[in-house]
Amino acid sequence: MRQVKIAIIGAGFGGLGMAIRLREQGHQDLVILEKQADLGGVWHDNTYPGAGCDVPSHLYCFSFEPYYDWSRPFAPQEEIHAYLSHCADKYGIRPLIRFNTEVTSARFHEEEGRWHLETADGDRLSARILITATGQLNQPAIPNIPGLESFRGTYFHSARWNHDHDLNGRNVAVAGTGASAIQFVPRVAGQVRNLHLFQRSAAYVVPKPDKPWRAWQRRLMHRFPWLQRLDRLRLYSVLEMRALGFVLMSSLLKFYEWKFRWQLRRQVSDPALRRKLTPDYPLGCKRVLLANDYYPTLAKPHVEVINSGISEVRPDAVVAEDGTERQVDTIIFGTGFHATDFLSPMRIIGLNGRDLNQAWSDGAEAYLGITVHGFPNLFMLYGPNTNLGHSSIIYMLESQFRYILEAVTQLDDSNRGWLDVRENIQDDFNHELQRKMRKTVWQNGCESWYQTAEGKHTNNWPGFTFAYRQRTRHIDLRDYHLAGDQS
Ligand SMILES: Cc1cc2nc3c(=O)[nH]c(=O)nc-3n(C[C@H](O)[C@H](O)[C@H](O)COP(=O)(O)OP(=O)(O)OC[C@H]3O[C@@H](n4cnc5c(N)ncnc54)[C@H](O)[C@@H]3O)c2cc1C
């Protein structure tokens, strides 16, 4: 069995950034296991028309690798993917990645102080330190709709876009009105004959300040890199104000609500359609979306908004909850991801045969989103409660890189084999977290991917990102049980 010091699962922003930082600190003995044939994570998977980030790119990139050549403030998917390829090549990470390698299970062997990993093709590998960078949004969710298997047309999920399926002149049903759908619906609507948009709940869509950068603006940023840093700081501060609205003072969100109403009034003249597109929950409870072309698309005569999910699929049609039928030949699911599943379907077995999926049967939780009691030397990136409704995930990832680097250094410096977070530390942290959640806008009676079906908040961080950075700035060894011999 091949032995490495550090195994990372996933080659998205998390896995790549972590590997870069580890190598910078002199850790050479590491491997990245990636199930896809290319790097990029969500930016490899989501190639749907119009895909792009909704946090400005000057903030949505690594702080240690600023980039000045984005074509516009919110870069499209191809550019973000190219940026990640550039990072992997510049820092020599690509040769460390084993593509087409899906990890199916990991078991901690106490006597060796090592994780044994198994891959889908039956390969085995052992690592002293295991870092998961599998993201929260990498398992597409297609709802279990009766009759779907009988459909004679073509259906696919937005994160597995079928580029071979020509949409010209098609009758298309789209299920979902989340962050992906609002990006691809305007593009698709320009091609199809009819588009039926099935909306279970309306989104707050506010204007997107996304005028392409001019050549002179890019030249200026190349010449004076501090200008981009200044813009990053400006963006960071503005977005952090939104956190204040989400977690403390929902009245601060009134401004966004005004922007939403202003845009809807300006772009949709039909009052009935406007009513359909007005959410029935407070702003912020679900992700606030940015687009300038979504509402005008929905106002087009060949586009229909149906206020319901798809309740049944027939060979040539989809059925709404009121029983009405639409003849379609294509169904596109913009229905999001299994976001609360975290590391599953991988099987992770820790000390004393403890199964992580069972430990998390009431909803995932961890200490600082990074470590879980009973699973020594397992570190998660973008783990439970480290998602954001307001700012860049890369900022959170970079906080985690620093914490994990310190943990690895501590392991190297001590004569002990592993670190296991203490149970009471993890419990206290999570009680505090769920208590804070009760004061946030996410608690306000809407269903979202931020919670499990039972209502436990497993995804979001309830506060400012600088507060998270502060808490993860240094690892406190008193929070951990140090055991085993150094291998
Ligand atoms: C369409 C879309 C737009 C987004 N836009 C933004 C945005 O604007 N701003 C923002 O902050 N966030 C955004 N996000 C959230 C995004 O998930 C994070 O910003 C970030 O990309 C997460 O990186 P990651 O490396 O943690 O996870 P991912 O990018 O999801 O990468 C996980 C990797 O792990 C691999 N993997 C998973 N399981 C296994 C396994 N068992 N074995 C081997 N490999 C495995 C996957 O193939 C994947 O490559 C967006 C997400 C989506 C889907």
The ligand as a MOL file (V3000), in Angstrom:
LIG
                    3D

  0  0  0     0  0            999 V3000
M  V30 BEGIN CTAB
M  V30 COUNTS 53 58 0 0 0
M  V30 BEGIN ATOM
M  V30 1 C -22.4230 27.2460 -9.5680 0
M  V30 2 C -21.7550 27.6660 -8.2850 0
M  V30 3 C -21.3800 28.9790 -8.0950 0
M  V30 4 C -20.7420 29.3600 -6.9240 0
M  V30 5 N -20.3870 30.6740 -6.7700 0
M  V30 6 C -19.7750 31.0610 -5.6480 0
M  V30 7 C -19.4000 32.4280 -5.4620 0
M  V30 8 O -19.6320 33.2810 -6.3040 0
M  V30 9 N -18.7770 32.7630 -4.3080 0
M  V30 10 C -18.5130 31.8490 -3.3400 0
M  V30 11 O -17.9240 32.2190 -2.3250 0
M  V30 12 N -18.8560 30.5500 -3.4900 0
M  V30 13 C -19.4880 30.1450 -4.6040 0
M  V30 14 N -19.8430 28.8260 -4.7470 0
M  V30 15 C -19.5390 27.8690 -3.6670 0
M  V30 16 C -18.3090 27.0160 -4.0180 0
M  V30 17 O -18.6790 25.7080 -3.6850 0
M  V30 18 C -17.0680 27.4690 -3.2450 0
M  V30 19 O -16.8170 28.8200 -3.4850 0
M  V30 20 C -15.7680 26.7350 -3.6230 0
M  V30 21 O -15.6390 26.5860 -4.9830 0
M  V30 22 C -15.6580 25.4330 -2.8880 0
M  V30 23 O -14.4410 24.8320 -3.2210 0
M  V30 24 P -14.0900 23.4090 -2.6200 0
M  V30 25 O -12.7640 23.0500 -3.1480 0
M  V30 26 O -14.2850 23.4310 -1.1560 0
M  V30 27 O -15.2260 22.4360 -3.1660 0
M  V30 28 P -15.5620 21.9860 -4.6520 0
M  V30 29 O -15.2740 23.0530 -5.6110 0
M  V30 30 O -16.9520 21.4390 -4.5870 0
M  V30 31 O -14.5340 20.8160 -4.9330 0
M  V30 32 C -14.6720 19.5630 -4.3250 0
M  V30 33 C -13.8630 18.5650 -5.1290 0
M  V30 34 O -13.8410 17.3210 -4.4400 0
M  V30 35 C -14.0170 16.2790 -5.3820 0
M  V30 36 N -14.5640 15.1300 -4.6470 0
M  V30 37 C -15.7050 15.0620 -3.9520 0
M  V30 38 N -15.8530 13.8560 -3.3890 0
M  V30 39 C -14.7640 13.1360 -3.7320 0
M  V30 40 C -14.3320 11.8040 -3.4470 0
M  V30 41 N -15.0510 10.9870 -2.6980 0
M  V30 42 N -13.1420 11.3890 -3.9540 0
M  V30 43 C -12.3780 12.2200 -4.7260 0
M  V30 44 N -12.7570 13.4960 -5.0340 0
M  V30 45 C -13.9300 13.9420 -4.5340 0
M  V30 46 C -14.9930 16.8680 -6.3890 0
M  V30 47 O -14.9570 16.1840 -7.6190 0
M  V30 48 C -14.4600 18.2930 -6.4940 0
M  V30 49 O -13.4760 18.4130 -7.4740 0
M  V30 50 C -20.4900 28.4130 -5.9060 0
M  V30 51 C -20.8980 27.0900 -6.0900 0
M  V30 52 C -21.5290 26.7100 -7.2590 0
M  V30 53 C -21.9600 25.2810 -7.4180 0
M  V30 END ATOM
M  V30 BEGIN BOND
M  V30 1 1 1 2
M  V30 2 1 2 3
M  V30 3 2 2 52
M  V30 4 2 3 4
M  V30 5 1 4 5
M  V30 6 1 4 50
M  V30 7 2 5 6
M  V30 8 1 6 7
M  V30 9 1 6 13
M  V30 10 2 7 8
M  V30 11 1 7 9
M  V30 12 1 9 10
M  V30 13 2 10 11
M  V30 14 1 10 12
M  V30 15 2 12 13
M  V30 16 1 13 14
M  V30 17 1 14 15
M  V30 18 1 14 50
M  V30 19 1 15 16
M  V30 20 1 16 17
M  V30 21 1 16 18
M  V30 22 1 18 19
M  V30 23 1 18 20
M  V30 24 1 20 21
M  V30 25 1 20 22
M  V30 26 1 22 23
M  V30 27 1 23 24
M  V30 28 2 24 25
M  V30 29 1 24 26
M  V30 30 1 24 27
M  V30 31 1 27 28
M  V30 32 2 28 29
M  V30 33 1 28 30
M  V30 34 1 28 31
M  V30 35 1 31 32
M  V30 36 1 32 33
M  V30 37 1 33 34
M  V30 38 1 33 48
M  V30 39 1 34 35
M  V30 40 1 35 36
M  V30 41 1 35 46
M  V30 42 1 36 37
M  V30 43 1 36 45
M  V30 44 2 37 38
M  V30 45 1 38 39
M  V30 46 1 39 40
M  V30 47 2 39 45
M  V30 48 1 40 41
M  V30 49 2 40 42
M  V30 50 1 42 43
M  V30 51 2 43 44
M  V30 52 1 44 45
M  V30 53 1 46 47
M  V30 54 1 46 48
M  V30 55 1 48 49
M  V30 56 2 50 51
M  V30 57 1 51 52
M  V30 58 1 52 53
M  V30 END BOND
M  V30 END CTAB
M  END
